[in-house]
Amino acid sequence: MQYKLKGKVAIVVGGSGQIGKETIDILIKSGCQVVNLDYVGLRFKSKNYYFKKIDITNELEIINFKKDFQKKFKKLNILVNHAHYKGNPKKLDPNNNFFKSLDDYPSNEWKKTIDVNLNAMFYITKHFLKLMLKSKNPVILNTSSTYGKVSPNKSIYGNSGINAPVGYTATKAGIIGFTKYVATHYGDRGLRANVLIPGGVENKNQSKSFKKNYSNLTPLKRMAKQNEYKRAVLFLVSDESSYMTGSEFIIDGGWTAW
Ligand SMILES: NC(=O)c1ccc[n+]([C@@H]2O[C@H](COP(=O)([O-])OP(=O)(O)OC[C@H]3O[C@@H](n4cnc5c(N)ncnc54)[C@H](O)[C@@H]3O)[C@@H](O)[C@H]2O)c1
């Protein structure tokens, strides 16, 4: 079944990333106009695709963008937030401060994580809420992680130096609380808000041993493919999920089931 989003306008925050690209692809194919908010560019061949280069941690940039957005589109039906902070985005470097353990964790890395994963989500939600409430069937989808539900399992990283640090898991849990607040405080005005909880996506930067360890701890015995979330995203932002709000939608190969 192909859910229809014709006539709707969406913002995808962090749309240039692995999962974001897939979200944009399926939203556009479903007939939606999509604005990708990211500081890394993404080309996409469609007259319904718009890219806005923005640092989402800068509230003033969000406020200015919102003014232009409102003038052009007049409404916002769908807000998807996929952005997150991961230290150096270009490569997995075990010496990156982002991967330090808690007893040694640099406060500025902790603050940067809070800034992208929580503060930016707060700014964008806050500044677009009034417009969403005036739009038809508005829906928010925020992205947590299995590590927002359970702790990162340190055994899968061995002594590679790479890991999911404390700020990641703390903010991913925070995203669930934030989304439930939005769902319960604006549901009576017609706004829905849900959380997507993905498990690990396989990519070329991961080591063989990491992939093996991760897969062993996953009931389905493998990592996710980048395109295994998009249909759920489409369902969650479409009117087909009209009775869902405040929900945690877990797609993790069973990682959190045991
Ligand atoms: N990929 C996984 O294995 C996995 C697993 C569980 C949860 N998740 C969650 O899913 C979401 C998407 O993951 P992904 O792998 O696609 O991430 P990604 O790192 O590939 O993409 C994140 C995007 O956010 C953008 N971004 C970061 N900081 C920004 C800033 N200050 N201003 C503007 N843009 C900024 C980046 O440029 C990037 O395009 C994240 O919230 C992540 O925590 C991912």
PDBQT file of the ligand as one rigid body, heavy atoms in Angstrom, charges set to zero:
ROOT
HETATM    1  N1  LIG A 301      22.270   4.933  11.728  1.00  0.00    +0.000 N 
HETATM    2  C1  LIG A 301      22.087   4.177  12.807  1.00  0.00    +0.000 C 
HETATM    3  O1  LIG A 301      22.688   3.121  12.975  1.00  0.00    +0.000 OA
HETATM    4  C2  LIG A 301      21.101   4.626  13.846  1.00  0.00    +0.000 A 
HETATM    5  C3  LIG A 301      20.717   3.743  14.871  1.00  0.00    +0.000 A 
HETATM    6  C4  LIG A 301      19.832   4.175  15.840  1.00  0.00    +0.000 A 
HETATM    7  C5  LIG A 301      19.330   5.474  15.788  1.00  0.00    +0.000 A 
HETATM    8  N2  LIG A 301      19.727   6.291  14.783  1.00  0.00    +0.000 N 
HETATM    9  C6  LIG A 301      19.211   7.654  14.768  1.00  0.00    +0.000 C 
HETATM   10  O2  LIG A 301      18.616   7.910  13.511  1.00  0.00    +0.000 OA
HETATM   11  C7  LIG A 301      18.851   9.273  13.149  1.00  0.00    +0.000 C 
HETATM   12  C8  LIG A 301      19.461   9.317  11.766  1.00  0.00    +0.000 C 
HETATM   13  O3  LIG A 301      20.651   8.554  11.769  1.00  0.00    +0.000 OA
HETATM   14  P1  LIG A 301      21.632   8.593  10.530  1.00  0.00    +0.000 P 
HETATM   15  O4  LIG A 301      22.498   7.399  10.619  1.00  0.00    +0.000 OA
HETATM   16  O5  LIG A 301      20.869   8.854   9.287  1.00  0.00    +0.000 OA
HETATM   17  O6  LIG A 301      22.509   9.871  10.903  1.00  0.00    +0.000 OA
HETATM   18  P2  LIG A 301      23.556  10.657   9.996  1.00  0.00    +0.000 P 
HETATM   19  O7  LIG A 301      24.684  11.023  10.871  1.00  0.00    +0.000 OA
HETATM   20  O8  LIG A 301      23.835   9.886   8.747  1.00  0.00    +0.000 OA
HETATM   21  O9  LIG A 301      22.741  11.972   9.619  1.00  0.00    +0.000 OA
HETATM   22  C9  LIG A 301      22.515  12.995  10.544  1.00  0.00    +0.000 C 
HETATM   23  C10 LIG A 301      22.380  14.292   9.786  1.00  0.00    +0.000 C 
HETATM   24  O10 LIG A 301      22.242  15.354  10.748  1.00  0.00    +0.000 OA
HETATM   25  C11 LIG A 301      22.949  16.478  10.234  1.00  0.00    +0.000 C 
HETATM   26  N3  LIG A 301      23.324  17.396  11.322  1.00  0.00    +0.000 N 
HETATM   27  C12 LIG A 301      24.034  17.102  12.446  1.00  0.00    +0.000 A 
HETATM   28  N4  LIG A 301      24.252  18.218  13.152  1.00  0.00    +0.000 NA
HETATM   29  C13 LIG A 301      23.661  19.243  12.478  1.00  0.00    +0.000 A 
HETATM   30  C14 LIG A 301      23.559  20.646  12.713  1.00  0.00    +0.000 A 
HETATM   31  N5  LIG A 301      24.103  21.235  13.794  1.00  0.00    +0.000 N 
HETATM   32  N6  LIG A 301      22.877  21.408  11.824  1.00  0.00    +0.000 NA
HETATM   33  C15 LIG A 301      22.335  20.827  10.707  1.00  0.00    +0.000 A 
HETATM   34  N7  LIG A 301      22.415  19.504  10.444  1.00  0.00    +0.000 NA
HETATM   35  C16 LIG A 301      23.072  18.718  11.316  1.00  0.00    +0.000 A 
HETATM   36  C17 LIG A 301      24.179  15.876   9.570  1.00  0.00    +0.000 C 
HETATM   37  O11 LIG A 301      24.776  16.774   8.656  1.00  0.00    +0.000 OA
HETATM   38  C18 LIG A 301      23.613  14.614   8.924  1.00  0.00    +0.000 C 
HETATM   39  O12 LIG A 301      23.244  14.829   7.580  1.00  0.00    +0.000 OA
HETATM   40  C19 LIG A 301      19.735   9.875  14.233  1.00  0.00    +0.000 C 
HETATM   41  O13 LIG A 301      18.931  10.605  15.130  1.00  0.00    +0.000 OA
HETATM   42  C20 LIG A 301      20.328   8.666  14.927  1.00  0.00    +0.000 C 
HETATM   43  O14 LIG A 301      20.606   8.902  16.294  1.00  0.00    +0.000 OA
HETATM   44  C21 LIG A 301      20.589   5.907  13.810  1.00  0.00    +0.000 A 
ENDROOT
TORSDOF 0
